[in-house]
Amino acid sequence: MSDFDEPTFESADAGASHTYPRQAGELKKGTHCMIKGNPCKVVEMTTSKTGKHGHAKAHIVAIDIFTGKKLEDLCPTTHNMECPFVKRTEYQLLSVDEGTGQVSLLLESGETKDDLNLPNVPIPGKPDPTAEDEKTAQDVIKAFEAGENAFVAVLAACGVEKIVDVSIKNA
């Protein structure tokens, strides 16, 4: 067999998933789940009794963590639902460009993170920014212009990151 018959892999990853399975009956208010492909935070959870066909049902009302949109799902409590790995990280704010919406953040390692935008910058194919996104963006700009020691909270799930909060920390 020659060397040309071997498959070539340009890059590889560990194959880590953005979600994990969890029984619908185990979900509680405040936990995260995927509804219609969107990472959501459960705000209301009710279960019905076992019916004629043998399954108790869970009625889940949740808010999309990136768009603020309310979503609902009805699922048997014994069936698995996908739940996203959600991570909240704080970074120090280095700079903000109001014109483009680009934000530069400082990582703990001392490197910069320049791949995020203000939350009010529209993303093609996504819903328009909410009033809360506008307020967060204005708070970030105000903190930067005041020369404050500002830190932004970034929420990450399913390969998407978004600035969700800003805080001032005095040294």
C-alpha positions as a printed NumPy array, in Angstrom:
array([[  0.   ,   0.   ,   0.   ],
       [  1.473,   3.388,  -0.946],
       [  1.553,   6.613,   1.082],
       [ -0.964,   8.185,  -1.312],
       [ -3.751,   5.833,  -0.182],
       [ -3.677,   7.171,   3.404],
       [ -6.323,   9.753,   4.376],
       [ -4.999,  13.224,   5.19 ],
       [ -6.458,  15.202,   8.068],
       [ -5.761,  18.93 ,   7.864],
       [ -7.076,  19.633,  11.345],
       [ -8.862,  17.801,  14.109],
       [-10.59 ,  18.595,  17.361],
       [-11.674,  16.577,  20.336],
       [-15.22 ,  16.401,  18.98 ],
       [-16.608,  18.12 ,  22.053],
       [-20.291,  18.808,  21.783],
       [-21.961,  22.096,  22.61 ],
       [-24.779,  20.212,  24.391],
       [-25.406,  17.249,  26.679],
       [-28.546,  15.107,  27.164],
       [-30.749,  15.495,  30.252],
       [-34.165,  14.078,  31.093],
       [-36.935,  16.645,  30.66 ],
       [-38.307,  15.766,  34.113],
       [-35.009,  16.804,  35.75 ],
       [-35.134,  20.369,  34.409],
       [-35.889,  23.089,  36.941],
       [-36.406,  26.842,  36.909],
       [-33.05 ,  28.515,  36.266],
       [-31.462,  25.608,  34.36 ],
       [-30.588,  25.779,  30.666],
       [-31.997,  23.726,  27.793],
       [-32.208,  23.833,  24.004],
       [-35.596,  24.716,  22.522],
       [-35.928,  24.795,  18.728],
       [-32.125,  24.88 ,  18.412],
       [-31.709,  27.902,  20.726],
       [-29.944,  27.907,  24.106],
       [-32.547,  28.998,  26.677],
       [-32.923,  29.554,  30.411],
       [-35.986,  27.869,  31.96 ],
       [-38.322,  30.403,  33.616],
       [-41.339,  28.145,  34.199],
       [-41.691,  24.38 ,  34.405],
       [-44.876,  22.407,  34.967],
       [-45.567,  18.692,  34.71 ],
       [-48.83 ,  16.924,  34.003],
       [-49.961,  13.602,  35.402],
       [-49.472,  10.36 ,  33.545],
       [-52.129,  10.196,  30.864],
       [-53.966,   7.541,  28.918],
       [-50.858,   6.759,  26.858],
       [-48.525,   6.436,  29.852],
       [-46.252,   9.486,  29.757],
       [-46.213,  12.457,  32.089],
       [-45.527,  15.622,  30.112],
       [-43.293,  18.56 ,  30.992],
       [-44.378,  22.012,  29.801],
       [-41.256,  24.183,  29.607],
       [-41.31 ,  27.968,  29.188],
       [-37.863,  29.473,  28.603],
       [-36.134,  32.656,  27.437],
       [-33.468,  32.546,  24.701],
       [-30.243,  33.658,  26.434],
       [-29.046,  35.652,  23.399],
       [-32.22 ,  37.194,  21.953],
       [-34.526,  37.388,  25.006],
       [-37.278,  35.665,  22.99 ],
       [-39.793,  33.519,  24.91 ],
       [-39.997,  29.893,  23.723],
       [-42.127,  26.936,  24.86 ],
       [-41.819,  23.172,  24.542],
       [-43.922,  20.176,  25.566],
       [-41.998,  16.938,  26.084],
       [-42.515,  13.614,  27.909],
       [-40.642,  13.798,  31.24 ],
       [-38.788,  10.528,  30.524],
       [-37.388,  11.723,  27.184],
       [-33.994,  13.381,  26.877],
       [-33.593,  17.036,  25.969],
       [-30.396,  18.702,  24.832],
       [-28.915,  21.147,  27.346],
       [-26.197,  23.631,  26.343],
       [-22.894,  24.13 ,  28.141],
       [-23.212,  27.794,  29.183],
       [-20.159,  29.699,  30.409],
       [-20.053,  33.207,  31.856],
       [-16.617,  34.879,  31.882],
       [-15.459,  38.341,  32.93 ],
       [-12.83 ,  40.207,  30.923],
       [-11.236,  43.602,  31.491],
       [-12.306,  46.19 ,  28.907],
       [ -9.408,  47.7  ,  26.945],
       [-11.083,  49.673,  24.16 ],
       [-14.358,  50.283,  22.349],
       [-14.872,  51.595,  18.816],
       [-18.346,  53.144,  18.652],
       [-18.262,  53.378,  14.85 ],
       [-17.688,  49.688,  14.156],
       [-18.877,  48.317,  17.495],
       [-15.653,  46.354,  18.012],
       [-14.515,  45.693,  21.568],
       [-11.018,  44.766,  22.757],
       [-10.786,  42.74 ,  25.971],
       [ -7.897,  41.568,  28.149],
       [ -7.62 ,  37.845,  28.892],
       [ -6.127,  36.519,  32.146],
       [ -3.133,  35.28 ,  30.148],
       [ -2.33 ,  38.883,  29.167],
       [ -3.403,  38.434,  25.542],
       [ -6.185,  40.437,  23.912],
       [ -9.543,  39.177,  22.686],
       [-10.663,  41.204,  19.674],
       [-13.416,  39.011,  18.163],
       [-16.403,  40.47 ,  20.044],
       [-18.709,  43.366,  19.191],
       [-21.008,  45.502,  21.302],
       [-24.333,  43.697,  21.913],
       [-26.261,  46.323,  19.888],
       [-24.376,  45.565,  16.639],
       [-26.799,  43.696,  14.315],
       [-25.696,  40.237,  13.195],
       [-26.843,  39.075,   9.732],
       [-29.428,  36.304,  10.019],
       [-30.144,  37.029,  13.695],
       [-32.982,  39.064,  15.254],
       [-32.43 ,  42.784,  15.811],
       [-30.8  ,  43.798,  19.109],
       [-33.18 ,  44.325,  22.034],
       [-33.563,  47.43 ,  24.224],
       [-31.519,  45.637,  26.88 ],
       [-28.704,  45.12 ,  24.316],
       [-28.782,  48.875,  23.567],
       [-28.58 ,  49.708,  27.29 ],
       [-25.656,  47.306,  27.851],
       [-23.793,  48.763,  24.854],
       [-24.301,  52.327,  26.16 ],
       [-23.087,  51.265,  29.635],
       [-19.935,  49.741,  28.101],
       [-19.242,  52.913,  26.08 ],
       [-19.873,  55.155,  29.131],
       [-17.521,  53.111,  31.325],
       [-14.782,  53.205,  28.673],
       [-15.114,  56.956,  28.027],
       [-15.015,  57.69 ,  31.771],
       [-11.695,  55.837,  31.989],
       [-13.096,  53.459,  34.586],
       [-11.63 ,  50.04 ,  35.418],
       [-14.465,  48.243,  33.583],
       [-15.06 ,  44.525,  33.292],
       [-17.567,  42.985,  30.88 ],
       [-19.402,  39.698,  31.435],
       [-19.469,  37.492,  28.341],
       [-21.978,  34.658,  27.989],
       [-20.882,  31.77 ,  25.747],
       [-23.014,  28.848,  24.528],
       [-23.189,  26.751,  21.35 ],
       [-20.218,  28.531,  19.773],
       [-21.761,  32.011,  20.231],
       [-20.471,  34.724,  22.57 ],
       [-22.228,  37.916,  23.666],
       [-21.487,  40.739,  26.104],
       [-24.334,  40.728,  28.636],
       [-23.181,  43.024,  31.448],
       [-20.571,  45.595,  32.494],
       [-19.27 ,  46.344,  35.977],
       [-16.816,  48.839,  37.463],
       [-14.184,  47.523,  39.872],
       [-12.018,  49.843,  41.901],
       [ -8.432,  48.708,  42.358]])
